[in-house]
């Protein structure tokens, strides 16, 4: 397909309440949506790195500028017919996976729409539903957290993820396990600790968690391998896996037993599917993570989550979980899988079946740019 134009939008979507993690707090989700145009047709992609370079070295304002000034000009006016070809054309730009993901996801959605196929089928998935878990950030009190978990348990979520950071750590975990001794939990440290905290991680073994997500530095593989050797609880890598090459090195080193795959963090669907395949071949289970995207980005994650080796319940949320007004239309709602668990369903319509609402795109907009072929 010949890329005629790329339209880029930097937006800030207000959250119902702040999202608190080990790296900080967000009152709004800053995201970058792109619209790729070719031969009179168009499709949207999304990448949500958040407002500040705290989850990763990228941030929404920088992603917007990178796509506007470098990545979009590199593909506009060019013939691109596969995700690998798109990645190749962007490969001389170092890093910047969130920026590359904005274009890569839009390319895949366009390709699916053009071919009249649902995106998950275009990716090779055979199932249409995947179960999801519940997530809870750092709250004002442990009592608030326990009430929230009780609601999730009653709703039938198969696993619950808890943000974990200094000051909201072992005491919180002990209270949760006392109240819910049989539920499946895992914790997400968001790179908040170091190998010097080994004694604490050994104590965590007693809580029988499904995994510890990204306990150590955001770019580390070696210390995670050392940690995994010395604790029983499986380590899951998130921030550390930014490419297929990093995933392959983590597999070789024995750095983890799970991998969280987020399309934005790894450079798009092309790389996400390749990481899924590499982990599957190595016997490492994956699951799809989210970055609080709009329904546009969330439906892209839904399509990815249908692949076979995404076996742990995904981090994909209904629009009502975080937003009073989700700029993606229609909003994302949960369904039930064949076992009655909360789940997401991939649409049967071509592409992802969602686009940004024009009024909300303008209302939440911070910056906009358009790159056209000369």
TITI-629369 format. One record per residue (C-alpha): z, y, x; residue in three letters. Coordinates in steps of 0.2 Angstrom, whole numbers, plus 2048, in hexadecimal, padded with zeros to 3 digits. Layout:
<node w="Z" v="Y" u="X" r="ALA"/>
...
***
This chain:
<node w="800" v="800" u="800" r="UNK"/>
<node w="7FC" v="812" u="806" r="UNK"/>
<node w="80C" v="81D" u="805" r="UNK"/>
<node w="806" v="82D" u="7FD" r="UNK"/>
<node w="817" v="836" u="7FD" r="UNK"/>
<node w="82A" v="834" u="7FF" r="UNK"/>
<node w="836" v="83E" u="7F5" r="UNK"/>
<node w="848" v="83F" u="7FB" r="UNK"/>
<node w="858" v="844" u="7F2" r="UNK"/>
<node w="869" v="846" u="7F9" r="UNK"/>
<node w="876" v="845" u="7EB" r="UNK"/>
<node w="889" v="845" u="7E8" r="UNK"/>
<node w="88F" v="83B" u="7D9" r="UNK"/>
<node w="8A1" v="83F" u="7D4" r="UNK"/>
<node w="8AD" v="830" u="7D3" r="UNK"/>
<node w="8B9" v="82D" u="7C5" r="UNK"/>
<node w="8C7" v="82C" u="7D2" r="UNK"/>
<node w="8C7" v="82D" u="7E5" r="UNK"/>
<node w="8C2" v="81E" u="7EF" r="UNK"/>
<node w="8CF" v="81B" u="7FD" r="UNK"/>
<node w="8CC" v="810" u="80C" r="UNK"/>
<node w="8D2" v="80E" u="81E" r="UNK"/>
<node w="8C5" v="81B" u="823" r="UNK"/>
<node w="8C8" v="828" u="816" r="UNK"/>
<node w="8C6" v="82E" u="805" r="UNK"/>
<node w="8B7" v="832" u="7FA" r="UNK"/>
<node w="8B7" v="83C" u="7EA" r="UNK"/>
<node w="8A4" v="83B" u="7E8" r="UNK"/>
<node w="897" v="82F" u="7EE" r="UNK"/>
<node w="88A" v="837" u="7F8" r="UNK"/>
<node w="87A" v="82E" u="7F8" r="UNK"/>
<node w="867" v="830" u="7FC" r="UNK"/>
<node w="85A" v="82A" u="7F0" r="UNK"/>
<node w="848" v="829" u="7F5" r="UNK"/>
<node w="838" v="828" u="7EA" r="UNK"/>
<node w="829" v="820" u="7F2" r="UNK"/>
<node w="818" v="824" u="7EA" r="UNK"/>
<node w="808" v="81A" u="7EC" r="UNK"/>
<node w="7F8" v="81A" u="7E2" r="UNK"/>
<node w="800" v="823" u="7D3" r="UNK"/>
<node w="80F" v="817" u="7D3" r="UNK"/>
<node w="820" v="81A" u="7D9" r="UNK"/>
<node w="831" v="811" u="7DC" r="UNK"/>
<node w="843" v="816" u="7E1" r="UNK"/>
<node w="84E" v="810" u="7EE" r="UNK"/>
<node w="860" v="815" u="7F3" r="UNK"/>
<node w="86B" v="816" u="802" r="UNK"/>
<node w="87E" v="81B" u="801" r="UNK"/>
<node w="886" v="81E" u="812" r="UNK"/>
<node w="893" v="82A" u="80A" r="UNK"/>
<node w="897" v="83C" u="80E" r="UNK"/>
<node w="89E" v="83A" u="820" r="UNK"/>
<node w="89B" v="82F" u="82F" r="UNK"/>
<node w="8AA" v="825" u="82C" r="UNK"/>
<node w="8A4" v="814" u="825" r="UNK"/>
<node w="896" v="815" u="832" r="UNK"/>
<node w="88F" v="821" u="83E" r="UNK"/>
<node w="883" v="827" u="830" r="UNK"/>
<node w="886" v="833" u="822" r="UNK"/>
<node w="87C" v="838" u="812" r="UNK"/>
<node w="877" v="849" u="819" r="UNK"/>
<node w="871" v="842" u="829" r="UNK"/>
<node w="868" v="834" u="820" r="UNK"/>
<node w="85F" v="841" u="815" r="UNK"/>
<node w="85A" v="84B" u="825" r="UNK"/>
<node w="855" v="83B" u="82E" r="UNK"/>
<node w="84A" v="835" u="820" r="UNK"/>
<node w="842" v="846" u="81D" r="UNK"/>
<node w="83F" v="84B" u="82F" r="UNK"/>
<node w="83B" v="83A" u="837" r="UNK"/>
<node w="83A" v="82B" u="82D" r="UNK"/>
<node w="830" v="830" u="81E" r="UNK"/>
<node w="823" v="83A" u="829" r="UNK"/>
<node w="820" v="829" u="833" r="UNK"/>
<node w="81B" v="820" u="823" r="UNK"/>
<node w="813" v="82C" u="818" r="UNK"/>
<node w="800" v="82B" u="818" r="UNK"/>
<node w="801" v="819" u="820" r="UNK"/>
<node w="7FC" v="808" u="819" r="UNK"/>
<node w="80C" v="7FD" u="818" r="UNK"/>
<node w="80B" v="7EC" u="810" r="UNK"/>
<node w="81C" v="7E3" u="814" r="UNK"/>
<node w="82E" v="7E7" u="818" r="UNK"/>
<node w="82C" v="7E1" u="829" r="UNK"/>
<node w="81D" v="7ED" u="82C" r="UNK"/>
<node w="828" v="7FB" u="825" r="UNK"/>
<node w="836" v="7F6" u="831" r="UNK"/>
<node w="82A" v="7F5" u="83F" r="UNK"/>
<node w="823" v="807" u="83C" r="UNK"/>
<node w="835" v="80E" u="83C" r="UNK"/>
<node w="83B" v="803" u="84B" r="UNK"/>
<node w="839" v="810" u="858" r="UNK"/>
<node w="846" v="81B" u="850" r="UNK"/>
<node w="857" v="814" u="856" r="UNK"/>
<node w="864" v="80E" u="84A" r="UNK"/>
<node w="865" v="818" u="83A" r="UNK"/>
<node w="866" v="809" u="82F" r="UNK"/>
<node w="86B" v="812" u="81F" r="UNK"/>
<node w="85D" v="81E" u="821" r="UNK"/>
<node w="851" v="810" u="824" r="UNK"/>
<node w="858" v="807" u="815" r="UNK"/>
<node w="854" v="815" u="809" r="UNK"/>
<node w="841" v="812" u="80C" r="UNK"/>
<node w="842" v="800" u="80E" r="UNK"/>
<node w="84A" v="7FD" u="7FD" r="UNK"/>
<node w="83E" v="809" u="7F5" r="UNK"/>
<node w="830" v="7FF" u="7FD" r="UNK"/>
<node w="836" v="7EF" u="7F6" r="UNK"/>
<node w="839" v="7F6" u="7E4" r="UNK"/>
<node w="827" v="7FD" u="7E5" r="UNK"/>
<node w="820" v="7ED" u="7EA" r="UNK"/>
<node w="829" v="7E3" u="7DC" r="UNK"/>
<node w="824" v="7F0" u="7CF" r="UNK"/>
<node w="812" v="7F0" u="7D5" r="UNK"/>
<node w="811" v="7DD" u="7D4" r="UNK"/>
<node w="819" v="7DC" u="7C3" r="UNK"/>
<node w="828" v="7D2" u="7CA" r="UNK"/>
<node w="83B" v="7D4" u="7C9" r="UNK"/>
<node w="842" v="7D9" u="7DA" r="UNK"/>
<node w="84D" v="7CA" u="7DC" r="UNK"/>
<node w="83E" v="7BF" u="7DA" r="UNK"/>
<node w="834" v="7C9" u="7E7" r="UNK"/>
<node w="842" v="7C5" u="7F3" r="UNK"/>
<node w="841" v="7B2" u="7EF" r="UNK"/>
<node w="850" v="7B0" u="7E4" r="UNK"/>
<node w="850" v="7A3" u="7D6" r="UNK"/>
<node w="860" v="7A7" u="7CD" r="UNK"/>
<node w="862" v="7B6" u="7C1" r="UNK"/>
<node w="875" v="7B8" u="7C1" r="UNK"/>
<node w="883" v="7B9" u="7CF" r="UNK"/>
<node w="895" v="7BB" u="7CD" r="UNK"/>
<node w="89F" v="7CA" u="7D3" r="UNK"/>
<node w="8B0" v="7CE" u="7D9" r="UNK"/>
<node w="8BC" v="7DD" u="7D6" r="UNK"/>
<node w="8C1" v="7E9" u="7E3" r="UNK"/>
<node w="8D0" v="7F5" u="7E4" r="UNK"/>
<node w="8D2" v="803" u="7F1" r="UNK"/>
<node w="8E2" v="80B" u="7F7" r="UNK"/>
<node w="8EC" v="811" u="7E8" r="UNK"/>
<node w="8FA" v="81C" u="7E4" r="UNK"/>
<node w="907" v="80E" u="7E3" r="UNK"/>
<node w="908" v="7FB" u="7E4" r="UNK"/>
<node w="90D" v="7FB" u="7D2" r="UNK"/>
<node w="8FC" v="803" u="7CE" r="UNK"/>
<node w="8F3" v="7F6" u="7D8" r="UNK"/>
<node w="8FC" v="7E8" u="7D0" r="UNK"/>
<node w="8F7" v="7EE" u="7BE" r="UNK"/>
<node w="8E5" v="7F0" u="7C4" r="UNK"/>
<node w="8E5" v="7DE" u="7CB" r="UNK"/>
<node w="8EC" v="7D7" u="7BB" r="UNK"/>
<node w="8DE" v="7DF" u="7B1" r="UNK"/>
<node w="8D1" v="7D7" u="7BD" r="UNK"/>
<node w="8D9" v="7C6" u="7BC" r="UNK"/>
<node w="8D9" v="7C7" u="7A9" r="UNK"/>
<node w="8C7" v="7CC" u="7A9" r="UNK"/>
<node w="8C3" v="7BC" u="7B3" r="UNK"/>
<node w="8BD" v="7C3" u="7C4" r="UNK"/>
<node w="8BC" v="7B4" u="7D0" r="UNK"/>
<node w="8C3" v="7BE" u="7DF" r="UNK"/>
<node w="8CB" v="7CF" u="7E3" r="UNK"/>
<node w="8C9" v="7DA" u="7F2" r="UNK"/>
<node w="8D6" v="7E5" u="7F8" r="UNK"/>
<node w="8D4" v="7F4" u="804" r="UNK"/>
<node w="8E0" v="7F2" u="812" r="UNK"/>
<node w="8E6" v="7FF" u="81F" r="UNK"/>
<node w="8F5" v="805" u="828" r="UNK"/>
<node w="903" v="809" u="81C" r="UNK"/>
<node w="8FA" v="7FF" u="80E" r="UNK"/>
<node w="8FB" v="7EE" u="817" r="UNK"/>
<node w="907" v="7DF" u="818" r="UNK"/>
<node w="913" v="7E6" u="80B" r="UNK"/>
<node w="905" v="7E9" u="7FF" r="UNK"/>
<node w="8FE" v="7D8" u="802" r="UNK"/>
<node w="90F" v="7CF" u="800" r="UNK"/>
<node w="912" v="7D8" u="7EF" r="UNK"/>
<node w="901" v="7D3" u="7E9" r="UNK"/>
<node w="903" v="7C0" u="7EE" r="UNK"/>
<node w="914" v="7BF" u="7E6" r="UNK"/>
<node w="90D" v="7C5" u="7D6" r="UNK"/>
<node w="8FC" v="7BB" u="7D7" r="UNK"/>
<node w="900" v="7AC" u="7E1" r="UNK"/>
<node w="8F0" v="7A2" u="7DC" r="UNK"/>
<node w="8E3" v="7AF" u="7DB" r="UNK"/>
<node w="8D5" v="7B1" u="7E8" r="UNK"/>
<node w="8D7" v="7C1" u="7F3" r="UNK"/>
<node w="8D0" v="7C8" u="802" r="UNK"/>
<node w="8D3" v="7D8" u="80C" r="UNK"/>
<node w="8C7" v="7E5" u="813" r="UNK"/>
<node w="8CE" v="7EE" u="822" r="UNK"/>
<node w="8BE" v="7FA" u="824" r="UNK"/>
<node w="8C0" v="7F9" u="837" r="UNK"/>
<node w="8D2" v="7FF" u="837" r="UNK"/>
<node w="8DA" v="7F4" u="844" r="UNK"/>
<node w="8D8" v="7ED" u="855" r="UNK"/>
<node w="8DB" v="7DD" u="85E" r="UNK"/>
<node w="8EC" v="7E4" u="863" r="UNK"/>
<node w="8F1" v="7E1" u="851" r="UNK"/>
<node w="8EF" v="7CE" u="853" r="UNK"/>
<node w="901" v="7CA" u="84E" r="UNK"/>
<node w="8FE" v="7D3" u="83E" r="UNK"/>
<node w="8EE" v="7C9" u="83A" r="UNK"/>
<node w="8F7" v="7B9" u="83E" r="UNK"/>
<node w="904" v="7BE" u="831" r="UNK"/>
<node w="8F6" v="7C0" u="825" r="UNK"/>
<node w="8F2" v="7AD" u="826" r="UNK"/>
<node w="901" v="7A9" u="81B" r="UNK"/>
<node w="8F9" v="7B3" u="80C" r="UNK"/>
<node w="8EB" v="7A6" u="80B" r="UNK"/>
<node w="8DD" v="7B3" u="809" r="UNK"/>
<node w="8CB" v="7AF" u="807" r="UNK"/>
<node w="8C6" v="7BA" u="816" r="UNK"/>
<node w="8CB" v="7CA" u="820" r="UNK"/>
<node w="8BC" v="7D6" u="81F" r="UNK"/>
<node w="8B8" v="7E1" u="82E" r="UNK"/>
<node w="8C9" v="7E1" u="836" r="UNK"/>
<node w="8C4" v="7E9" u="847" r="UNK"/>
<node w="8B8" v="7F6" u="84D" r="UNK"/>
<node w="8A8" v="7FA" u="843" r="UNK"/>
<node w="89D" v="7F6" u="852" r="UNK"/>
<node w="8A6" v="7E7" u="859" r="UNK"/>
<node w="8A1" v="7D5" u="85A" r="UNK"/>
<node w="8AB" v="7CE" u="869" r="UNK"/>
<node w="8BD" v="7D2" u="864" r="UNK"/>
<node w="8B9" v="7CB" u="852" r="UNK"/>
<node w="8B5" v="7BB" u="85B" r="UNK"/>
<node w="8C5" v="7BB" u="864" r="UNK"/>
<node w="8CE" v="7BF" u="854" r="UNK"/>
<node w="8C6" v="7B1" u="84A" r="UNK"/>
<node w="8CB" v="7A5" u="858" r="UNK"/>
<node w="8DD" v="7A9" u="856" r="UNK"/>
<node w="8DF" v="7AA" u="843" r="UNK"/>
<node w="8DC" v="79E" u="834" r="UNK"/>
<node w="8D6" v="7AA" u="828" r="UNK"/>
<node w="8C3" v="7AD" u="828" r="UNK"/>
<node w="8BC" v="7BD" u="830" r="UNK"/>
<node w="8AE" v="7C6" u="826" r="UNK"/>
<node w="8A3" v="7D2" u="82F" r="UNK"/>
<node w="89D" v="7E2" u="826" r="UNK"/>
<node w="89B" v="7F2" u="830" r="UNK"/>
<node w="897" v="7E8" u="840" r="UNK"/>
<node w="887" v="7E0" u="838" r="UNK"/>
<node w="87A" v="7EE" u="839" r="UNK"/>
<node w="86B" v="7E3" u="83D" r="UNK"/>
<node w="864" v="7D2" u="83E" r="UNK"/>
<node w="867" v="7D2" u="850" r="UNK"/>
<node w="87A" v="7D6" u="84E" r="UNK"/>
<node w="87B" v="7C8" u="841" r="UNK"/>
<node w="874" v="7BC" u="84D" r="UNK"/>
<node w="880" v="7C1" u="85B" r="UNK"/>
<node w="88F" v="7C0" u="850" r="UNK"/>
<node w="889" v="7AE" u="84B" r="UNK"/>
<node w="887" v="7AA" u="85E" r="UNK"/>
<node w="898" v="7B1" u="862" r="UNK"/>
<node w="8A1" v="7A9" u="853" r="UNK"/>
<node w="8A7" v="7BA" u="84E" r="UNK"/>
<node w="8A9" v="7B6" u="83B" r="UNK"/>
<node w="8A7" v="7A9" u="82E" r="UNK"/>
<node w="8A1" v="7B5" u="820" r="UNK"/>
<node w="895" v="7C4" u="821" r="UNK"/>
<node w="894" v="7D2" u="814" r="UNK"/>
<node w="882" v="7D8" u="812" r="UNK"/>
<node w="87F" v="7EA" u="80C" r="UNK"/>
<node w="86D" v="7EF" u="80B" r="UNK"/>
<node w="871" v="801" u="811" r="UNK"/>
<node w="87B" v="7FB" u="820" r="UNK"/>
<node w="86E" v="7EF" u="827" r="UNK"/>
<node w="85E" v="7FA" u="824" r="UNK"/>
<node w="858" v="7F4" u="813" r="UNK"/>
<node w="853" v="7E4" u="80A" r="UNK"/>
<node w="848" v="7DE" u="818" r="UNK"/>
<node w="856" v="7DC" u="824" r="UNK"/>
<node w="863" v="7D7" u="817" r="UNK"/>
<node w="858" v="7C8" u="812" r="UNK"/>
<node w="856" v="7C3" u="824" r="UNK"/>
<node w="868" v="7C4" u="827" r="UNK"/>
<node w="86C" v="7B9" u="818" r="UNK"/>
<node w="85F" v="7AC" u="81E" r="UNK"/>
<node w="867" v="7AC" u="830" r="UNK"/>
<node w="878" v="7AA" u="82A" r="UNK"/>
<node w="873" v="79C" u="81E" r="UNK"/>
<node w="86B" v="793" u="82C" r="UNK"/>
<node w="87B" v="794" u="836" r="UNK"/>
<node w="887" v="78F" u="828" r="UNK"/>
<node w="88E" v="7A0" u="825" r="UNK"/>
<node w="890" v="7A6" u="813" r="UNK"/>
<node w="88B" v="7B7" u="80E" r="UNK"/>
<node w="88F" v="7C3" u="800" r="UNK"/>
<node w="888" v="7D4" u="7FA" r="UNK"/>
<node w="892" v="7E3" u="7FD" r="UNK"/>
<node w="890" v="7F4" u="7F4" r="UNK"/>
<node w="892" v="807" u="7FA" r="UNK"/>
<node w="895" v="80E" u="7E8" r="UNK"/>
<node w="883" v="811" u="7E6" r="UNK"/>
<node w="87C" v="817" u="7D5" r="UNK"/>
<node w="874" v="80A" u="7C9" r="UNK"/>
<node w="864" v="80B" u="7D3" r="UNK"/>
<node w="86C" v="805" u="7E4" r="UNK"/>
<node w="877" v="7F9" u="7DA" r="UNK"/>
<node w="869" v="7F1" u="7D2" r="UNK"/>
<node w="860" v="7EF" u="7E3" r="UNK"/>
<node w="871" v="7E6" u="7E9" r="UNK"/>
<node w="870" v="7DB" u="7D9" r="UNK"/>
<node w="85F" v="7D5" u="7DE" r="UNK"/>
<node w="865" v="7D1" u="7EF" r="UNK"/>
<node w="874" v="7C8" u="7E9" r="UNK"/>
<node w="869" v="7BB" u="7E0" r="UNK"/>
<node w="864" v="7B2" u="7F0" r="UNK"/>
<node w="86C" v="7A1" u="7F3" r="UNK"/>
<node w="877" v="7A4" u="802" r="UNK"/>
<node w="881" v="7B3" u="7FA" r="UNK"/>
<node w="88E" v="7A7" u="7F4" r="UNK"/>
<node w="89E" v="7B2" u="7F4" r="UNK"/>
<node w="8A0" v="7BE" u="7E5" r="UNK"/>
<node w="897" v="7CE" u="7E8" r="UNK"/>
<node w="89D" v="7E0" u="7E9" r="UNK"/>
<node w="892" v="7E7" u="7DB" r="UNK"/>
<node w="89A" v="7F2" u="7CE" r="UNK"/>
<node w="896" v="7F7" u="7BC" r="UNK"/>
<node w="892" v="80A" u="7BB" r="UNK"/>
<node w="8A2" v="80D" u="7B0" r="UNK"/>
<node w="8AD" v="807" u="7BF" r="UNK"/>
<node w="8AA" v="817" u="7C9" r="UNK"/>
<node w="8A0" v="823" u="7C0" r="UNK"/>
<node w="8A1" v="82D" u="7B0" r="UNK"/>
<node w="88E" v="830" u="7B2" r="UNK"/>
<node w="884" v="824" u="7BC" r="UNK"/>
<node w="874" v="82D" u="7C1" r="UNK"/>
<node w="86B" v="81C" u="7C1" r="UNK"/>
<node w="864" v="818" u="7B0" r="UNK"/>
<node w="867" v="80C" u="7A8" r="UNK"/>
<node w="879" v="80A" u="7AF" r="UNK"/>
<node w="87E" v="7F9" u="7B5" r="UNK"/>
<node w="889" v="7EE" u="7AA" r="UNK"/>
<node w="891" v="7DE" u="7AE" r="UNK"/>
<node w="88D" v="7CE" u="7A5" r="UNK"/>
<node w="895" v="7BC" u="7A6" r="UNK"/>
<node w="88E" v="7AE" u="7B0" r="UNK"/>
<node w="88D" v="79C" u="7AA" r="UNK"/>
<node w="89F" v="799" u="7AF" r="UNK"/>
<node w="8A5" v="7A9" u="7A5" r="UNK"/>
<node w="8A8" v="7B3" u="7B4" r="UNK"/>
<node w="8A4" v="7C6" u="7B6" r="UNK"/>
<node w="892" v="7C6" u="7BD" r="UNK"/>
<node w="883" v="7D1" u="7C0" r="UNK"/>
<node w="872" v="7CD" u="7B9" r="UNK"/>
<node w="861" v="7D0" u="7C1" r="UNK"/>
<node w="855" v="7D8" u="7B4" r="UNK"/>
<node w="845" v="7CF" u="7AF" r="UNK"/>
<node w="83B" v="7DF" u="7B0" r="UNK"/>
<node w="830" v="7E3" u="7BF" r="UNK"/>
<node w="83A" v="7EB" u="7CD" r="UNK"/>
<node w="84C" v="7EF" u="7C9" r="UNK"/>
<node w="84B" v="7F7" u="7B8" r="UNK"/>
<node w="853" v="807" u="7BC" r="UNK"/>
<node w="84F" v="819" u="7C2" r="UNK"/>
<node w="859" v="829" u="7C5" r="UNK"/>
<node w="85C" v="834" u="7B6" r="UNK"/>
<node w="853" v="844" u="7BA" r="UNK"/>
<node w="860" v="84F" u="7B3" r="UNK"/>
<node w="86E" v="847" u="7BC" r="UNK"/>
<node w="864" v="846" u="7CC" r="UNK"/>
<node w="862" v="859" u="7CB" r="UNK"/>
<node w="875" v="85B" u="7C6" r="UNK"/>
<node w="87C" v="851" u="7D4" r="UNK"/>
<node w="86E" v="857" u="7E0" r="UNK"/>
<node w="873" v="85E" u="7F1" r="UNK"/>
<node w="862" v="85F" u="7F9" r="UNK"/>
<node w="850" v="859" u="7F6" r="UNK"/>
<node w="840" v="857" u="800" r="UNK"/>
<node w="82F" v="850" u="7FE" r="UNK"/>
<node w="823" v="84A" u="80B" r="UNK"/>
<node w="811" v="848" u="807" r="UNK"/>
<node w="802" v="841" u="810" r="UNK"/>
<node w="7F7" v="84E" u="817" r="UNK"/>
***
